[in-house]
Amino acid sequence: MSSRISSLRTAASRAAVVFVLTCAATACTWVHMAPGASRVRVVEQTPSGCDKRGEVEVSVKDSIAFYDRNQLKVRDELETLARNEAPGLGADTVQPAGPPVSGEQRFIAWRCVR
C-alpha cells in the first residue's frame, strides 16, 4: 500500500512540476529591450519624410511543445526584437512589412527626421 501512495506522490509531483514550468514559460516575456531601442517608434503606415535603412526579420517561439503561446505576447516580443535591431541600421522607426507568421515577422527600418 505504501509503495502505491509513493507512486501517486511521485506522479503528482511530476505533474505539478510540468504545470508550473508551463505556466512560467507562457507568462514570461523572454525578449528584453536593448539600450537605445526604447527611442525607436513603431508605425503602421509608411512614414513620410523618412529614408529606408533596410529590413529586419525577427522570430520567437510561438509554441512550446503542445502549447500555443499568447499571440499578443508573441507580437510584442517580435516588435521589441525589431526595435532592438533598428539602431544598428541607423533607424529610429520600424514598420511591420506584414503580419507575424509562425513566430516570424519582417519589419522595414526607417530613419526619420523629427
Helices and strands as residue ranges (DSSP letters): H 2-27, G 37-39, E 41-42, E 50-59, E 63-64, E 67-68, H 71-85, G 86-89, E 93-96, E 104-112
